[in-house]
Amino acid sequence: MKVFFPGAPRSAGELQALAAEWLARDYGAFADEWAYRNLPRRVIAETFLENGGRIASDYKFLCFNGDPRLVMATQDRFTALKVSTFDLDWREVSLRQWTCRPVENLPKPATFDEMVDIARRLSAEADFVRVDLYEAGGKVYFGELTNYHFGGTVPFDPTHWDIDLGRWWRVPWRYR
């Protein structure tokens, strides 16, 4: 078994014990994860995605009404997390969350246009959704869709991004 981050399970037994801890935890009891209340608990094992011996970069597209606006690119998520935010022309913007370092000199992924198209299609019927995609070995992989970007609890820096992102969000009348 490969170890990908500090504290990672080193044996099948350790992995089973960790999974048992996850299954015992009631994530719905946390105020910021209320949407998980009363859901059956499951563990899903996925294929490990890597590029050149590193964990594959994660691309988190912030999409408003089917329109991807920004992408947060992450590297080294389990060791020394780095995050930078880009517009769709792959220009870095000032948006930060957490106190992690930015990704330095991150080239635009070769599959970026495909990722944007996938994010656009997956977000077409949502007023807001974050579409997470990975690139590994020249292929795009789906990660998740979430309506709760970082649980809605991680502040934007600088704070003007709260207003800027809000301008893109058209909340459906039925939610008002």
C-alpha positions in Angstrom: 0.0 0.0 0.0 1.4 3.4 -1.0 1.3 6.2 1.6 0.2 9.5 0.1 0.0 11.8 3.0 1.2 12.0 6.7 -1.0 9.9 8.9 -2.3 7.8 6.0 -3.3 4.2 6.8 -0.3 1.9 6.2 -2.2 -1.4 6.2 -5.5 -2.8 5.2 -6.4 -3.1 8.9 -5.6 0.6 9.5 -7.7 1.5 6.5 -10.6 -0.5 7.8 -10.4 1.1 11.2 -10.3 4.6 9.6 -13.4 3.7 7.5 -15.2 2.5 10.6 -14.5 5.9 12.3 -15.9 7.7 9.2 -19.0 5.5 9.2 -19.6 6.1 12.9 -19.5 9.9 12.6 -22.8 11.6 12.1 -21.8 14.3 9.7 -25.3 15.6 9.6 -25.0 16.6 13.2 -22.6 19.4 12.3 -24.3 22.7 11.6 -22.3 23.3 8.4 -23.2 19.8 7.0 -26.9 19.7 7.8 -27.7 18.3 4.3 -26.1 15.0 5.3 -28.7 14.3 8.0 -30.5 11.0 7.7 -28.5 9.8 4.7 -27.2 6.3 4.7 -23.5 6.2 5.4 -21.2 4.7 2.8 -17.5 4.5 2.0 -16.6 4.7 -1.7 -13.1 3.6 -2.8 -11.8 5.4 -5.9 -8.8 4.8 -8.1 -5.8 6.9 -6.9 -5.1 9.5 -9.6 -1.5 10.7 -9.9 0.7 12.6 -12.3 4.4 11.8 -12.2 4.3 10.4 -8.7 2.3 13.4 -7.3 -1.4 13.5 -6.4 -3.3 14.7 -9.5 -4.2 18.4 -9.4 -7.8 19.2 -8.6 -9.7 21.8 -10.5 -12.8 23.3 -8.7 -15.0 25.2 -11.1 -17.3 27.8 -9.6 -20.4 27.7 -11.8 -23.4 30.0 -11.9 -26.4 29.0 -13.9 -24.4 26.8 -16.2 -21.6 29.3 -16.6 -18.2 28.4 -15.2 -16.7 31.7 -14.0 -13.6 30.7 -11.9 -11.5 27.7 -11.3 -9.5 27.0 -8.1 -6.5 24.8 -8.9 -5.1 22.8 -6.1 -1.8 20.9 -5.7 -0.3 18.7 -3.0 -3.6 18.6 -1.1 -2.5 16.2 1.6 1.0 17.5 2.2 1.5 21.2 1.6 -1.7 22.4 0.0 -1.4 25.1 -2.6 -4.3 26.8 -4.2 -4.6 29.5 -6.9 -7.7 30.8 -8.6 -8.0 31.5 -12.3 -10.5 33.0 -14.7 -11.4 31.1 -17.8 -8.6 32.8 -19.8 -6.2 31.2 -17.2 -5.3 34.5 -15.7 -4.7 34.3 -11.9 -7.1 36.3 -9.8 -6.7 37.5 -6.3 -9.3 35.2 -4.7 -7.9 33.2 -1.8 -9.4 30.9 0.8 -7.5 29.5 3.8 -3.9 30.6 4.4 -2.3 28.2 2.0 0.4 29.2 -0.5 -0.5 29.8 -4.2 0.4 27.3 -6.9 3.5 28.7 -8.6 3.8 28.8 -12.4 0.9 26.3 -12.9 0.5 25.8 -16.6 -3.0 25.7 -18.1 -4.0 22.0 -18.3 -4.0 20.6 -21.8 -7.5 19.3 -21.1 -8.7 22.7 -19.8 -11.3 23.4 -22.7 -12.7 19.9 -22.1 -13.0 20.6 -18.4 -14.8 23.9 -19.0 -17.2 22.1 -21.3 -17.9 19.3 -18.8 -18.4 21.9 -16.0 -20.8 23.9 -18.2 -22.9 20.8 -19.0 -22.9 19.5 -15.4 -23.9 22.9 -14.0 -26.5 23.8 -16.6 -29.5 23.4 -14.3 -28.0 24.8 -11.1 -28.1 28.3 -9.8 -24.7 27.6 -8.2 -22.6 24.4 -8.1 -19.0 23.7 -7.7 -17.8 21.1 -10.2 -14.6 19.3 -9.2 -12.5 17.7 -11.9 -9.1 16.1 -12.0 -6.6 15.7 -14.7 -4.3 12.6 -14.7 -2.4 11.1 -17.6 -4.0 13.5 -20.1 -7.5 12.5 -19.1 -10.3 14.3 -17.2 -11.9 12.6 -14.2 -15.0 13.7 -12.3 -14.6 14.4 -8.6 -17.9 15.8 -7.2 -20.6 18.4 -7.5 -21.2 20.5 -4.4 -23.6 23.3 -3.7 -21.7 24.0 -0.5 -18.3 25.4 -1.5 -16.1 24.5 1.4 -19.2 24.1 3.5 -20.0 27.8 3.0 -17.8 28.5 6.1 -14.4 29.5 4.6 -14.2 33.3 4.1 -13.0 34.8 0.9 -9.9 37.0 0.8 -10.0 39.7 -0.1 -13.6 40.1 1.1 -14.8 41.9 -2.0 -15.2 38.4 -3.6 -18.3 37.9 -1.5 -20.0 40.7 -3.5 -18.3 39.9 -6.8 -19.4 36.2 -6.7 -22.8 37.3 -5.5 -23.3 39.4 -8.7 -23.0 36.3 -10.8 -25.5 34.3 -8.7 -29.1 34.5 -9.9 -31.1 32.9 -7.0 -34.3 31.4 -8.4 -37.5 33.1 -7.2 -38.7 29.8 -5.6 -35.8 30.2 -3.0 -36.6 33.7 -2.0 
